[in-house]
């Protein structure tokens, strides 16, 4: 025999009630279940509000009428015409009783807990009667049962304590007399020894089902609701939350205690003691197996089962030197709170015994503070204790799972995920059972915390990175296309999902926390974008407070660089192809590095040097592994590389430069490339990454061009001067060719000294065979002393640069 409890959402619509009847028909094929029914969704709160209105002398008639009409509408849709009159008459009589009771409350202007319980009982009475009458049309043996005749409690109105032995006897006796009936029992309500109505508190209908199931040794208790069972996290805040197949009793109680509202912990106690399985099912998806809560669960591969939360909480801090080494403070404190019926959610105490912090419901915090001040008045006056303080706008988040026990690294993973995303932990609690680690955090950070911790522990799901892109030029547009083309690959091979949630250029900016479309993002930016404002872009990025955020600066502008430090301090990583940030003052470069490190985020700029070539990463890996860089030689200008690779045979230097410009290798003014300034920035970044605190003035640059070319007033004049200086360049070429060498513009870092100069190298040099616009770099280190490590390949172009930014984004996701 099974006990089936149907929650408020399952009995509030015609369609759900019809599904309920189909479920009962299927179960009744083997043995008739016992059905426990809750009040319709929201009705208990509405009844409580009606009682408050009456006690305050306010008019409640309109709200009472709405409740009545809601019940009559279900009756009208489900009760056959020949039975409607009798059923509606009984419902109306029930509401007239309620109306009389409320008028009595209004006349006395007094609402006692006892009277409130009677008012609240009408929710379950009306719903259960209505459902039993609907069921009687299909199951003639259906019988309405008032649980107040079966479940006996003390007289603690509002949250009565069940008298287990007498209740069990009454349930067994009643069932033995009505085995042939299909019983529909009111949830939530009971009565004391004088027959006065009491209620079982939050989750009371679940408790009713568990009490009946326990008394009759049921095979299982089914809790029918409107979700697919207990989830790995709150699906309203974590869209990737998934249903849990099964939980142990302890796991379910821990999750429920910390906010999972599908089931209430005390309701499981009778089932727990009898080891009766509890199954959470979905009335809108009855084919789904739901979540099974039982004692003999299979060991799962996940370290945790779920993440739960209490959205609103406050903490009270009590501290003082008088507590150190003194017994009794904790006992007095928590005995006081217990006497006053103040529920403590979480407790943590410093090992020095100097302070105690505990969490409680925000509504209880002022009262608790006042009581503590009264209880410890003498200690406060003697300054042995400091005045208790309240901290508001907090939430509790808890990770739960039996597999956490004696598994190293669980707490580390939790706090790494929170710290990396800038979630400050105000208090921590973990029991010795290791089933639960609870943290108190800012309420504002709760959605971000839930999502980032969910990504960290449920590795079978994809980790979501939220990307904000600055710039919409060739590199950004190519990057977004690459992200779109490789979404499947990223998810399959890297376990990463990248959502572009913000895009801005110099004119417009657009945001979408759910991800902008990657196929028509330009159209969305133009049609839905707002005027661009870089400062507002950064502020909006911070206010969105998403987990695993990355700012991709794909501009060449100094403007975004001014916000780098603020972005790092907001626990947002940065990937950039913008060289300005790292090649300006060394103090700024060092500050960016230190700030990113302090806040546990990444600062990746592979494309600052050599586009997509793994140059910066290679140097970083060498340094991290303890290798000592002795010498760096590099050609890091694709433009200059192309020019000297083609300056051979009969070609003139003027014609080669002109050809490079026509092919798009140079800036509009080729002197921007040939001056060596861009090359200098790259060498400066490498020198700094190698551990040298160099400034731009410390890099010695030998000019390729004669002064007359550099001083030309315009680009046409520059080309004229270049042609006039042909003899100078021809002499360089002839000298190199006559000695079997080639011209190469090479940057060097040797013993902390950085230089860039035009050199002639022979075929023994690794740069001799360089072709096209390729870059090349040679690392001579303690480990690569005899044969230097060489990295070579395309050092420019939107495709390879975007690919380098892409790789940096993936590397952020790997942390």
N, C-alpha and C positions, 0 to 999 in steps of 0.2 A: 504494500500500500504506500502511495506517495502523498505528500502534502504539497499543494500548488498554491503559491501566494501570487496574487496579481496586484501590481502596483497601480498608483493613481493614473498614470498615463495609459495604462492598458484597459481601463474601464471608462474612459472619458469620451470615446467616439463610437459611433455605430459600427464602423469597420473593425475596430479593435475588439469589440465585444463579440462580433461574429467569428473572428479568429479564435478568441477565447473558447467559444463553444466547440469549434472544430478540434481544438487541443484536448478539451475534456472528452469529446467523443472518442478520440484515439486512445486516450489513457484508460477510459472506461471499458475498453475491449478486454482488458486483463483483470483489472480490479478498480472499483470506484475510488477516485482520489478524494481527499478532503480539500476544499477550496477556501482559502483565506483571502479576503478582499479588503483593499484599502479604500479610503475616500478618494473621490476623483481628484486629479492633479490640481494642486493649489487650493482645494476646498478647506483644508485644515487651517491654513494661514488666513483665508477669508473669514472663517468662523471666529478665529481669534480676534481679527480686526473688528468684526461685528460686535463682539463682546466688549471690546475697548470703546467702541463708539457709544454703545449703550451706557456703559459706566460713566462716560464723559458727558452724557446727556445729549449726544449728537443724534441726528436722524439716521437710522440704519435701514429703513424700509426699502429703499431702492436697491441696496446691495443684497438684502435678503431675497427680494423678488428675482434678481438676476440669478442667484443660486438655485432657487426653485425652478425657474425656467430652464436652466441648464439640465437639471435632472429630468424634467418633464419632456424635454426635447429628445433625450435618449429613449425614454419610454415610448414616445410617439413614433420613433423610428424603428423600434424593435418589438413592441408588444402588439400582438394581434388585436384586431378591432374589438372582438367579443370580450377580451380581457382588459382592455384599456381602462374602462371606467373604474373597475375595482382597484387596479394598480395605482392609477393617478389619484384616486380618492385617498388611498393610504399614504401616498407621498405627500399630498396636500395636508393631510391630518398631521403628519410628522412635522411639516414646516410650520403649521399653526401652533403646535406645542413649543417649537423653538421660538416662535415669535412671542408667545406668552412669557416664556422664560426671559427673553431679552427685555421685554417691557418691565418685568420685575426688577431686573438689574438696573434699568434706567430709572425706575421709581426710587430705588434705594440708593442709587449712585454708588453702588458698591459691587465689586467683582472679586469674590474670593477664589482661591485656587480650586476649591470644590465645585463652585458654580462653573468656572471655566471648563473643567473636565466634562461636565454634563453638556455644555454647549458644543465642545469639540467632538463629543461622541456621535453627534448627529451626522457627521460626515461619513463615517463607516456604516452607521445604521442604514442611512438612505441608499448608499451605493450598493451595499451587500443585499439589501432587500430587492432593489431594482434588478441586479444581476441574477439573483435567485429566481425572480419571476420570469425574466427573459429565458433562463435556462429551463424552467418548468415546462415551457412549450415544446421543448425537445427532449427533456428528461423529466418525466412525470414524478420521479422519485426525489426531485430537488427539494431541499429543506433549508429554510433560513434559520440560522443559529446565532443568538446573541452571546458573544464570548463572555459577557459579564456574568453569565450563569456558570461558566466553566473555569475561568481564571480568577483566582483569589489573590489579593494583595494586601499590604498594609494600607494605612490611610495617608500616605505621603502623596497628596494630590499633585498632579503634574508630572510626577516621575515615580510612580509607585513601585515598591519592591514586591516581587512575586513570592507567594508562599508555595514553594515547589511541591511539597508532599501532598497537600490537600488538592492543589491544582491537578496534579497527575492522576489522583484518584477520581476526581470529577470527570476529567477528559476520558479516561478509560471506561468509566461507568456509562457515560453518555454514548460513547462510540459502540459499546457492546449492545446497547439497546437500539441503535439506529444504523447497524451495519448495511442494511439494504437501502439506505437513503444516500443521496448525493448531497453532502453537507456543504453549505455556504456559510462560513463563519466570519463574523466581523473581526477585523484586525484592530490592534491599537488599544482597545478598551477592555476593562476588567471591572471588578468590584471588590470592596473590602468586606470584612466579616459582617458588617451591618447592611450589606447590599447596596452601598452607595457607589456610584460610578467613579472609577479611577481611570487614569490613562498610563500607558507604559513608556511615555517619552519618545524621543526621536528614534525612528526605526521601529516603532512599536508593532507595526503589522508584521515585520520580519520576525520579531520576537514571538508574536502569537503563533506564527507558523512553526518556529523552532520548538516552542513549548509543546505544541500538539504532536509534532514529529517525534520529539523525544519521549513523550508519554506513551506513544503507540509503537515505538521502535520502527519507524518508517524506513523503507528502503532508501529514500532520498527526499530531499526538500528542494522544490524548484521555486526560484524567485523570478517571476516574469516581469520584465521592465521594457524600456524602449531603446536599449543599447545591446550590442552583441556580447555582453559580458563585462568583466573587469578588464580595463585597458592598461597598457604599459605606462600611460600618463593621461592627464586630462586632455581629451581630444579637442576641447575648445581652445586650448593653448598650444598643444603639440599636434600638428596636423598629421604627423607620421606615426602617431600612437597606434598600436595594433592590439587586438584582443588577446588575452592570455588564455591558453588552453586549459591549464590547471594550476591550482595554488594549494599550498598546505594551509591548514587552519591558521597557523601563526602568521604566515605571509599575508593572508587575507585580512586578518585582524589588524596587522600593522598598517597595511595599505588603507584600510577603512578608517582606522583611527586618525590617520594623517590626511583625511580629506576625500578619499575615494567614496563617493556618495551612493554607489550602487547597493551597498549593504552596510549595516550598522554593527559594530563589533559585539555589543552585548547579545544581539540576536543569535550570534553563532555559538554562544557558550553552551546551551543545552545540546545542540547538535555535536559540538566538539566533544562533550563528555561521553556521548553515546556513539561517536565516530560515524555519524550519519552524513553522507555526502550532501553538499549544497550545490545546486546547479543554477547558474545565472543564465537566463534565456531572454531572447528578444521577441516581443509580440509582433513586431513588424517584419521579422525575418525568422519565422519559427523553424525553418530548416537548418539554421545555423546551430551547431552544437553548444555554443556558449562557453562559459568558464565553469569548470568543475573544481569545487573546494573540497578536498578530502585529505585523510591522513596518510595515505599510501601513494603519494605522487611519484612519478618517474623523475629521476635526476635530469635536469635540463643542461644545455650547454652554456646558457647565459649566467653570468655571475650574479646578476640581480634579476628580480621578477618585475619590478615596476618602480615608478617614481611618483610619489604622492605629495600633496601639498595642502596646506591650510592657507587660504588666500589672505586672510586678515588676522593679524595677531599683534599683541604688544608684549614688551618685556619690562620687567621691573628688576633693577639692580640694587642689591643691598650689600654694602661693603663697609669695612672699618677694621682698624687694627685690633679692636676689642674682640673680634671673632676668632682671631688666631689662637689655636690651642685650647679654646674654651668649648666644652661640650654643652649641648642643649639649644644652641641658636637655631639649628635646622629644625629640630623637633618642635620648638615653640612656633616657628614660622609656619610650617606646613600643617601643624595641628590647628592653628588659628584659621588658615585658609579652608581647611576641611570642615571645621565647625560652621563656617559661614557659607558652605556649599559653593566655594569658588574652585573651579576645575583648573588644575595646572597642566599645561600641555607638555612642557619640556623643562628640565632642570639641568643646570650645569654649575659646577662649583670649582673655583680655582684650587689647585693642589696646595697652595699656601694657606688655604682656608680664609683668605682675606676678603673674598667676595662670593656671593651667590646670585646667580641670574636665573630667572624662571620666566616662561612664556605663558600667557593666558589670553582669554578672549578680550578684545579691546573694551567691551562694555563693563568688564569686571575690574579693569585696571585702576580707575579712580578709587573705587571702594576698597580694593586690596591695599593701595597705598595708604589710605586713611587708617585702616585697621592696623597696618604695620607700625605706623607712627604712634598709635595709641598703645600697642603691645610693648613697643621698645622705647617708650617715652624716656625712661631713666637713662638708658644707654645713649640715646640721642643727646640728652642734656649734658651727659658726662663726656660727650664727644668720643665715646668708644665706637659708635657707629655714625656713618654719614647719613644724611637724609636720603630715603629711597627715591630713586628717579625712574620715570616712565619713559620708554622710547616707543613711539607710535609708527604707523605706516610700514609695518614689517610683515613678512610671510615666513612660514615654515615649509621647508622642502625636505623630503625624506626618501632615501633609496632603500629598498627592501628586498630581501631574498635570503633563502636558507643557504644558498651556495656561497654567500659572503663569508660564512664562518670559516675561519682559519685559511682564507684565501688572501695571500699578500697582494698589496697594490691597489685594493679597492678604494681606500680613502685617498691614496695618491692620485688615482685617476679622477676621482670626484673633484678634488681641490685644484688639480691642474686645469680641468675644464672650466671651473668657475673662475679661477685666477686669470687664465688667459683671456677670458671675456670680460674682465673687469668687474666681476660680481664679488662684492665685499661680504665676507661671512662675519656676522655679529656674535654668534654663539654656536657651539657644536655639542652634540650629545650622541653617545653611542653606548648601548648596553653591553654587558659582558657576553650576552648571547650572540652578539654580532649579526643579528637579523636586520638591523636597522642602523643607518647613520643619518642623523637629522641635523640640519643647519638652519639658522635664522638669517634671512637676507632682507634687503629692501624690497618692499612690495612692488616697486617700479621695475625691479630686475627679475621678478619671478618668471614671466614668459620666456625671457632670454635664458635664464638659468635652466628651466625645464627642458628647453630645446637643445641647449648645448650638452647637458648631462645625458639626455636621451641619445643624442648622436654618439656620445663617448662610450656608452655601455652597450647599446644595441647595434653591434657592428654589422649584423646582417642587413641593416638598413643603410641608406646612403647618407654620408655626412654632407650637410648643406653648407656651402660657402655663399655669403652674400657680398656681391661685388658692386662697388661704386666706381664708375669710369669717368675720368676727366679727359676731355678731348674726343673729337669725333673725326679726326683726320685718318690718314692711311693706316696708321698702326692700330688705332682703336677699332676702326671698321673691320680690319683684317682679323683682329683678335676676336671680335664678337662673331664673325663668320666661322672662325676656327672652333670657338666654343660650341656653336650650333652644330657644326659638322661632327664633332667628337663627343657629344653628350653621352651617347651609348657606350663608347669606349671608356670614358671617364668613370661611369657608373660600374661597368663590368670589371674593369681592371684596377681602378684606383679607389672604388667605393666612395666617389665624390660626385655631388651634384652642385653645379655652379649656377646661381641665380643672379642675373644682372638686375639690381634693384634701383640703381640710380645712374643717370647719364647726364653729362653737362658739357656744353661747348661754351664759346664766348657769348652766345646769343640766348640760348634756352637751356632749361634743365627739366628733367622729369623723373618721377619716383614711382615705384610700385613694390610694396613689401612682398608681394606674391611672385614677383619676377616680371620684368618687361619682356614682351615678345621679341625673340632674336631674329625673326624673319622680316619684320617690318618696323624695327625700332626707329629708323629715321623718320618714318611717317608719324609714328606716335610722338616722337620728340617735337616735330614741327606742329602737329595739330593739338596735342594735349599739353605740351610743355609750357612752363611759366618762364618769365624773364630770368636769365641767368644771373646769379649772384653767388660768387665763390664762398663768401663767408656764410651765407644762408645755406648753401649746399653742405658745408661741413656741419653746421648746426643741425640741419635736418637729418643728416646721417647719424649724428649722435642721438637725437631724439627718437629715431626709429628703434634704437636700442636692440638691434638684431644680433643673434649669436654669430660667431665666426665671420666677422666683417673684414673686408679688404678694400683699401682705396688703391685703384690703379691710376697713377698719374702718367698718361701717355702724351703729355704736352712737352714743349721745350721752353716753357714760360717760367719766370721766377716767381710768379704769383702763387701757385699752389705750394711752393716750398715753404712759404711763410707759415703755413698751417700744419706742417709735418709734426712738429712737437705736440701741438694740441691734439692731433689725431692719435699719436702714440699714447698720450696720456688718457685718451678715451678707450684704450685697449683695442685699437683697430690697427691691423697690419697694413703695411704699404709695400706695393711693388711699383717700380717706376723705371722708365727708360729716360727720364729727365736727368741729365748730368749735373744740372746747376746746384742741386742740393749738396752733392758730395764733393764738388770741385770748387766751392767758394771757400770761405774761411775754414781753417782746420777746426777751430772751436765749434763751428756749426756742425761739421761732419761728426766730431766726437760727441756732441750733444745728442744728435739723432741716434747714434749707436747706443749711447748710454740710456737714453730715455726708452727706446724700444726694449732694451734688455731689462730695465727696471720694471716695465709693465708687462713683461712676458709675451710680447708680440714680435712679429718678424718684420725685418726691413731688407727686402731683396731688390737688387738693382743689377742683375746680371747683364742687362742690355745697355748699361752705361758704358761698357767696354766690349767692343766686338760683337754687337747685336746679339744674335742667338748663340754664339760660340760659348762653351763652358769655360770662360776665363776666370771670372770673379769667383765662381764656385770652386774651381780647381785650386786657386790660390788660397781660398778659405780652408779647404780641406787639408792642404799641405800645412798651413799654420796650425790648424786644430790638432793635427796628428803629431805636432812637435817638431816638424821638419824646419830647417833654417834656410831661408831664401838668401842665396849668395848673389845672384845676378838675374836680372830680367832683361831680355831683349825682345822688341816687338815692332811690328808694323801694324798700326791700328787705325789707319785711314784708308778706307776702300777707294776713295777718290785718288789720293796720291799713289796708292798701290797701282791702280789702273793706269795712271799717267806714266809712271816709270816702267811698268811692264810693257807698254806700247811705244815707249821712246827708244826705238832701235832702228837699225837699217837707215833708210833714207827719210824717215819721218822727222819732221821738225817739232820742236817743243811747242811752238805756237799751235800747230795743227793738232797735236795730241790733246792739248788742253781744250781746244775748241771742240774736238770730238767728244771728250769727256762731258763737257757741258751739254752738248746736243743729246747725248744718251741719258742725261738726267743724273749723272754721278756727282756733279758739283752744285754748290749753291748758285743763285743767280749771279752773284759776284764770286768768281772762282778764287779770289784772294782770301775769302773766308775759310776755304779749305787749305790753300797753299801757304797761308801764314803759319800754319801749325798750331793754332790756338785750340782747335778741337782735339787734336792729337795730344796737346799738353794736358787738357782736362782728363783724358783717359789715363795718361801716365801718372798724373797726380793721384787719381783714385787708386790705382794699383799700388803706388808707393805708400799711401796711407793704409791700405788693407794689408800691406806687408809689414806695417808697424812703424813707419817713419812719419813724424809730424811735420810734413812739408807744406809750405804755402806755394801759391802759383809762381811767385817771384823766385822761388828756389829752383824751378825747372829751367835749365839753360836750353834755349831754342836757337839753332842756327838756321837762318833764313835760306830758303830755296831760291827766292826771287831777289834780283838786284833792287836797290833802293828806288830806282826810277819806276819800276813796275808797281811797287807797293805804294808810291806816292802819286800815282796817276789819279786824275780827278774823276774819271768815270770808267765804266767797263770797256767801252770802245777804246778809250785812251790807254787803258791797261793792255789791251790786245796789241795796240800799236807799239807800245814800249816793249812788249814781249817779243814782237817780231824784230824790233831793233836790237834786242839783246840776244838774237839767235846764236851769234858767234860764241857767247859765253856758255850757252847750253851745249852747243856742238862740241866745244872743247872738252866739256865734262864727259860727254858720251864717247868721244874718240879716245880719250884717255882710258876710260873703263874698258872699252872694247879691245884696245891694243894690248891690254894686260890680261885679257880673258876674264874680265869681271863685269858685273852689272851694277847699276845705280840703285840704291835702296835708301829710303828715308826712314831711319831707325831710331826708336826710342830705347833708352837704356836706363836701368836702375842698378847701380853698382855701389855697394857699401854706403847706401843712403844718399847717393848723389844721382840726380835725374837729369838726363840730357836727351835732346832730340837733334839729330844731325843727318846730313846726306853723306852716305858712305858708299864705297865700292867693295863688293864682296865677291869672292871666287866660288867655284863649284863645291868647295868643301864646307861652305857655310849653309846652314839649313834654309836661309832666305833666298838662296840663289835661284831656286826653281819656282819661286812664287809666280803665279799667273793671274790674269784677269783682275778683279777687284778684291781678291782674297785678302784676309788679315792673317797674321801669323804671330805667335808668341812663343818664346823659349824660356823655360824656367830652369835655372841651374841652382840646385840645392844640395844640402849635405847628402841626401839620398840619390839625387840625380846629378852627380858631379861629373862623371866621365861622359855620360850621354844625357844631355839635357832633355827634359820633357817638352814636347812641342805640340801645340794646338794650332790647327790651321783650318780655314774654311771661309765661307762668305761672311763678310763683316758688315754688310749693309743690306737694306731692302726691307720693305714692309712685311713680307712673309716670314723671314727669319727673325726679325725683331719682335713681331707679334708672337711668334713661337717661343721666343725667350721669355716674354712677359707671361705667356700661357704656362710655361714650365715653372716660373716663380709662383704663380697662383696655386698650381698643383702642390708645390713644396710647402706652401702655407697650410694647405689642407692635410698634409701628411703629419702635422704636429698634433 
